[in-house]
Amino acid sequence: MPRRIPSGLIAAATATVALALAAPASASAPGASLPQGRVFMVNPVQSSGDQTLADAKDSATAVPASAYVTTALRNLDASGGLSGKWAYVRSDTGASAKVADAASYNRHDDQFEQVMAYFWVNEAQEYLQGLGFGTELPGANDRVQPVRINQYGADNSFFTDKKDEIRFGKGGVDDAEDAEVIVHEYGHAVHEAQVPGFGTSPEAGAIGEAFGDYLAVEVGANADTRYGWPRKADLGCVADWDSISYSDAPHCLRRIDGSKVYADRVGEVHADGEIWSRALFDIRGALGARTADRIIVNAQFGFAPDTSFTDAALKTVATAERMYGKSAADAVRAAFKARQIPGV
């Protein structure tokens, strides 16, 4: 069988399109019983609202100290490295991070990105667990997720089904400095775990990119609520920090609240994904995040590797009706109809 092309968070200066979970103790509290790590509160642009921030070649002083938070690193094993129940992080451009030092790294250190990757992959799986996946619903990538940092030294990140591994690149803002880039790639890993080989058609590929963007926004928004972190940028904007070098202010790689409809397809998965992600965002608006996300993720177990927008939409409507009844199904159908997806 042909293997799908690795799914990546493509972005460049020449791009034509901008690419309630129960809370434990506060993530910013000392939490003496758990190891601590220093991370960004999603990303520095979101938490500060400052659209003038610049990478400055990984300068530690380019980002205010207020963008960081010291938080518990949950589910670690006893290895002393960033390895645990839901994530295993390794580095290719410097020494591996040590848990004992994880609270002291800043963005000038390669190890900071490793800590970010561990925290946010774990956060994403905990979010899915909090929705019931892995308990009352089937698990959605409920395994140790391998993560590699800066493997090729290129400014691109992707999930590869060859090793079921996520790889984060560098250049400009290094990709693993932005939680929404991290969680976007984790979204591809979730799809692959649900439907092996997912993304073998242009529309399935677009759905994969859209879900990655949507999950990135959802996990970040949930963390803001869970820990009381500030959000001073648009909810619908994806990767505000990573995109500073290749987008105009307000910086966004892509948006999940755009106006594209089915007829606006151009045959490029990242661009066309903005059609599907807007539908998901509208479902969230109609049903609330928890109900919407239980439906959205659960429906994906029934997708085919080459699913079309129409078939995936109909499966999502049927899942909503099975889980929550006709009213929920009608709201889901309305979201897809608004995107003018045929057959719904």
C-alpha positions as CSV (number, residue, x, y, z in Angstrom):
1,M,0.0,0.0,0.0
2,P,1.3,3.5,-0.7
3,R,2.2,5.4,2.4
4,R,0.9,8.9,3.0
5,I,3.2,11.9,2.8
6,P,4.3,13.0,6.2
7,S,1.9,15.6,7.6
8,G,3.7,18.9,8.4
9,L,2.9,22.4,9.6
10,I,4.2,24.0,6.4
11,A,4.9,27.7,6.5
12,A,7.2,30.1,4.6
13,A,7.5,33.8,3.8
14,T,6.2,33.0,0.3
15,A,3.1,31.1,1.5
16,T,-0.2,32.2,0.0
17,V,-2.2,31.3,3.0
18,A,-1.4,31.8,6.6
19,L,-0.9,28.2,7.4
20,A,-13.1,21.1,30.9
21,L,-10.9,19.0,32.1
22,A,-10.8,18.8,35.9
23,A,-7.8,20.7,37.0
24,P,-5.1,19.5,39.4
25,A,-3.3,22.0,41.6
26,S,-2.4,25.2,39.7
27,A,0.3,24.7,37.1
28,S,2.1,27.7,38.3
29,A,2.2,26.5,41.9
30,P,5.4,25.0,43.3
31,G,3.9,21.5,43.5
32,A,6.7,20.0,45.5
33,S,5.5,16.4,44.8
34,L,6.1,16.8,41.1
35,P,9.1,17.8,39.0
36,Q,8.8,21.3,37.6
37,G,9.5,22.7,34.1
38,R,9.6,26.1,32.6
39,V,7.3,26.6,29.5
40,F,5.5,29.3,27.6
41,M,1.8,29.9,28.4
42,V,0.9,28.6,24.9
43,N,3.1,31.1,23.2
44,P,4.5,34.6,24.0
45,V,2.3,36.5,21.5
46,Q,-0.9,35.0,22.9
47,S,-0.1,35.6,26.5
48,S,1.3,39.1,26.1
49,G,-0.7,40.4,23.1
50,D,2.5,41.9,21.9
51,Q,2.6,41.6,18.1
52,T,6.0,43.2,17.9
53,L,7.9,40.4,19.5
54,A,10.8,39.0,17.4
55,D,12.9,35.9,17.4
56,A,16.2,37.7,17.6
57,K,18.1,34.5,16.9
58,D,16.8,32.7,20.0
59,S,17.7,35.5,22.3
60,A,16.6,34.9,25.9
61,T,15.9,38.7,26.3
62,A,13.6,38.9,23.2
63,V,10.7,37.5,25.2
64,P,9.6,38.9,28.5
65,A,9.9,36.8,31.6
66,S,6.1,37.1,32.1
67,A,5.6,34.8,29.0
68,Y,7.0,31.9,31.0
69,V,5.5,29.8,33.7
70,T,7.0,27.1,36.0
71,T,4.6,24.2,36.0
72,A,4.4,20.5,37.0
73,L,5.7,18.0,34.5
74,R,3.3,15.1,35.0
75,N,3.5,11.4,34.2
76,L,7.3,11.3,34.0
77,D,9.0,8.0,34.5
78,A,12.1,7.6,36.8
79,S,14.7,7.9,34.1
80,G,15.6,11.5,34.9
81,G,14.9,12.5,31.3
82,L,11.8,13.7,29.4
83,S,10.2,10.3,29.2
84,G,6.9,9.3,30.6
85,K,3.4,7.8,30.2
86,W,2.4,9.9,27.1
87,A,5.6,11.3,25.7
88,Y,9.3,10.4,25.0
89,V,11.4,13.3,23.9
90,R,14.9,13.1,22.4
91,S,17.2,15.8,21.0
92,D,19.5,15.9,18.0
93,T,21.0,19.3,18.4
94,G,22.6,19.3,21.8
95,A,22.4,17.6,25.2
96,S,19.2,16.1,26.3
97,A,17.2,18.0,28.9
98,K,17.4,16.8,32.5
99,V,14.3,16.9,34.6
100,A,16.4,18.2,37.5
101,D,17.2,21.3,35.4
102,A,13.9,21.7,33.5
103,A,12.7,24.7,35.5
104,S,15.9,26.7,34.6
105,Y,15.9,26.6,30.8
106,N,14.9,29.5,28.6
107,R,14.4,29.8,24.9
108,H,18.1,30.3,24.3
109,D,18.6,26.7,25.4
110,D,17.9,23.8,23.1
111,Q,16.6,22.0,26.1
112,F,13.8,24.5,26.5
113,E,12.1,23.2,23.4
114,Q,12.4,19.7,24.7
115,V,10.6,20.7,27.9
116,M,7.9,22.4,25.9
117,A,7.4,19.4,23.7
118,Y,7.1,17.1,26.7
119,F,4.7,19.3,28.6
120,W,2.4,20.0,25.6
121,V,2.2,16.5,24.3
122,N,1.3,15.3,27.8
123,E,-1.2,18.2,28.1
124,A,-2.9,17.2,24.8
125,Q,-3.3,13.6,25.8
126,E,-4.6,14.6,29.2
127,Y,-7.1,16.8,27.5
128,L,-8.3,13.8,25.4
129,Q,-8.3,11.6,28.5
130,G,-10.5,14.2,30.3
131,L,-13.0,13.9,27.4
132,G,-13.3,10.2,28.2
133,F,-11.0,8.8,25.5
134,G,-9.3,5.8,27.0
135,T,-12.0,5.2,29.5
136,E,-15.7,5.4,28.4
137,L,-14.6,6.0,24.8
138,P,-11.8,4.3,22.8
139,G,-8.3,5.6,23.4
140,A,-7.1,8.3,21.0
141,N,-3.3,7.8,20.7
142,D,-3.1,6.8,24.4
143,R,0.4,5.6,24.2
144,V,3.9,7.0,24.6
145,Q,4.4,9.4,21.7
146,P,8.0,9.6,20.4
147,V,9.2,13.2,19.8
148,R,12.4,14.3,18.1
149,I,13.6,17.9,18.3
150,N,15.4,19.7,15.4
151,Q,16.2,16.5,13.5
152,Y,16.9,18.1,10.1
153,G,17.6,21.7,11.1
154,A,14.9,22.9,8.8
155,D,12.0,25.2,9.6
156,N,9.3,22.6,9.3
157,S,7.7,20.1,11.6
158,F,5.8,17.0,10.8
159,F,4.4,13.7,11.9
160,T,5.7,10.6,10.1
161,D,3.8,7.3,10.1
162,K,7.1,5.5,9.3
163,K,8.0,5.6,13.0
164,D,4.8,7.2,14.4
165,E,7.1,10.0,15.4
166,I,6.7,13.8,15.6
167,R,9.7,15.8,14.5
168,F,10.1,19.5,15.2
169,G,12.3,21.8,13.2
170,K,14.1,25.1,13.8
171,G,14.7,28.4,12.0
172,G,13.1,31.7,12.8
173,V,11.1,30.9,15.9
174,D,12.0,27.3,16.6
175,D,8.8,25.2,16.1
176,A,8.7,23.6,19.5
177,E,8.6,27.1,21.2
178,D,5.0,27.4,20.2
179,A,2.5,25.1,21.9
180,E,0.1,25.3,19.0
181,V,2.7,23.9,16.6
182,I,3.4,21.1,19.0
183,V,-0.3,20.2,19.4
184,H,-1.0,20.5,15.7
185,E,1.5,17.8,15.0
186,Y,0.1,15.7,17.8
187,G,-3.2,16.0,16.1
188,H,-1.7,14.1,13.1
189,A,-0.5,11.4,15.5
190,V,-4.1,11.1,16.9
191,H,-5.5,10.7,13.4
192,E,-3.0,8.0,12.6
193,A,-3.7,6.1,15.8
194,Q,-7.4,6.2,15.0
195,V,-7.2,5.4,11.3
196,P,-3.8,4.0,10.2
197,G,-2.7,5.6,7.0
198,F,-5.1,8.5,7.3
199,G,-4.7,11.2,4.7
200,T,-4.4,9.4,1.4
201,S,-6.6,11.8,-0.5
202,P,-6.5,15.6,-0.9
203,E,-9.7,16.1,1.2
204,A,-8.6,13.6,3.9
205,G,-5.3,15.4,4.0
206,A,-7.1,18.7,4.5
207,I,-9.2,17.3,7.2
208,G,-6.0,16.2,9.0
209,E,-4.5,19.6,8.8
210,A,-7.7,21.2,10.0
211,F,-8.0,18.8,13.0
212,G,-4.4,19.6,13.9
213,D,-5.1,23.3,13.9
214,Y,-8.4,22.9,15.8
215,L,-6.9,20.6,18.4
216,A,-4.0,23.1,18.9
217,V,-6.4,25.9,19.6
218,E,-8.6,23.7,21.9
219,V,-5.8,22.4,24.0
220,G,-4.3,25.9,24.4
221,A,-7.6,27.4,25.3
222,N,-8.3,24.6,27.8
223,A,-4.9,25.2,29.4
224,D,-5.6,28.9,29.7
225,T,-8.8,28.2,31.6
226,R,-7.3,25.3,33.6
227,Y,-4.4,27.3,34.9
228,G,-5.7,30.9,34.8
229,W,-3.3,32.0,32.1
230,P,-3.9,35.2,30.1
231,R,-5.0,35.1,26.5
232,K,-4.5,38.4,24.7
233,A,-4.8,37.3,21.0
234,D,-7.6,35.9,18.9
235,L,-8.8,32.4,19.7
236,G,-9.1,31.5,16.1
237,C,-5.5,32.3,15.3
238,V,-3.1,29.4,15.0
239,A,0.6,29.6,16.0
240,D,0.9,33.4,16.6
241,W,4.5,33.1,17.8
242,D,5.9,30.7,15.3
243,S,4.5,32.8,12.4
244,I,6.0,36.2,13.4
245,S,8.7,36.0,10.7
246,Y,6.4,35.1,7.8
247,S,3.1,36.7,8.5
248,D,1.8,40.3,8.9
249,A,0.5,41.4,12.3
250,P,-1.7,40.1,13.8
251,H,0.5,37.1,13.2
252,C,-1.2,33.8,12.3
253,L,-0.1,30.7,10.5
254,R,-3.7,29.9,9.7
255,R,-7.1,30.7,11.2
256,I,-9.9,28.3,12.2
257,D,-12.6,31.1,12.1
258,G,-12.3,32.1,8.4
259,S,-15.0,32.3,5.8
260,K,-13.9,29.7,3.2
261,V,-16.5,27.3,1.8
262,Y,-16.2,24.1,-0.2
263,A,-16.0,25.9,-3.6
264,D,-12.9,27.7,-2.4
265,R,-10.8,24.6,-2.5
266,V,-7.4,25.0,-4.2
267,G,-6.0,21.5,-3.9
268,E,-3.5,22.4,-1.1
269,V,-4.2,20.6,2.1
270,H,-3.3,23.4,4.5
271,A,-5.4,26.0,2.6
272,D,-8.3,23.7,2.1
273,G,-8.1,22.6,5.8
274,E,-9.4,26.1,6.7
275,I,-12.8,25.0,5.4
276,W,-13.0,22.0,7.7
277,S,-11.5,23.7,10.7
278,R,-14.2,26.5,10.5
279,A,-16.9,23.9,10.6
280,L,-15.3,22.3,13.7
281,F,-15.0,25.7,15.4
282,D,-18.7,26.4,14.7
283,I,-19.6,23.0,16.2
284,R,-17.7,24.1,19.3
285,G,-19.6,27.4,19.3
286,A,-23.0,25.7,19.1
287,L,-22.4,22.8,21.5
288,G,-19.6,24.0,23.8
289,A,-16.0,22.7,23.8
290,R,-16.5,19.4,25.7
291,T,-19.5,18.1,23.8
292,A,-18.2,19.3,20.5
293,D,-14.8,17.7,21.0
294,R,-16.2,14.4,22.2
295,I,-18.2,14.2,19.0
296,I,-15.4,15.4,16.7
297,V,-12.8,13.0,18.0
298,N,-15.1,10.1,18.3
299,A,-16.4,10.5,14.8
300,Q,-12.9,10.2,13.4
301,F,-12.7,6.5,14.4
302,G,-15.2,5.9,11.6
303,F,-13.3,7.8,8.9
304,A,-11.6,6.1,6.0
305,P,-7.9,6.8,5.1
306,D,-9.1,8.6,2.0
307,T,-12.3,10.1,3.4
308,S,-14.0,12.9,1.6
309,F,-15.4,16.1,3.2
310,T,-18.9,14.7,2.6
311,D,-18.4,11.3,4.1
312,A,-16.5,12.7,7.1
313,A,-19.3,15.3,7.7
314,L,-22.0,12.7,7.5
315,K,-20.1,10.4,9.9
316,T,-19.7,13.4,12.3
317,V,-23.5,14.2,12.1
318,A,-24.3,10.5,12.8
319,T,-21.9,10.4,15.7
320,A,-23.5,13.5,17.2
321,E,-27.0,12.0,17.0
322,R,-25.8,8.7,18.5
323,M,-24.1,10.4,21.4
324,Y,-26.3,13.3,22.1
325,G,-29.5,13.2,20.0
326,K,-31.2,15.0,17.2
327,S,-30.6,18.6,18.5
328,A,-26.8,18.0,18.6
329,A,-26.9,16.4,15.2
330,D,-28.8,19.3,13.7
331,A,-26.2,21.7,15.1
332,V,-23.3,19.7,13.6
333,R,-25.1,19.5,10.2
334,A,-25.7,23.2,10.2
335,A,-22.0,23.8,10.7
336,F,-21.1,21.7,7.7
337,K,-23.9,23.2,5.6
338,A,-22.5,26.7,6.3
339,R,-19.3,25.5,4.6
340,Q,-21.4,24.4,1.7
341,I,-20.1,20.8,1.9
342,P,-22.1,18.7,-0.6
343,G,-24.5,16.1,0.6
344,V,-25.1,17.3,4.1
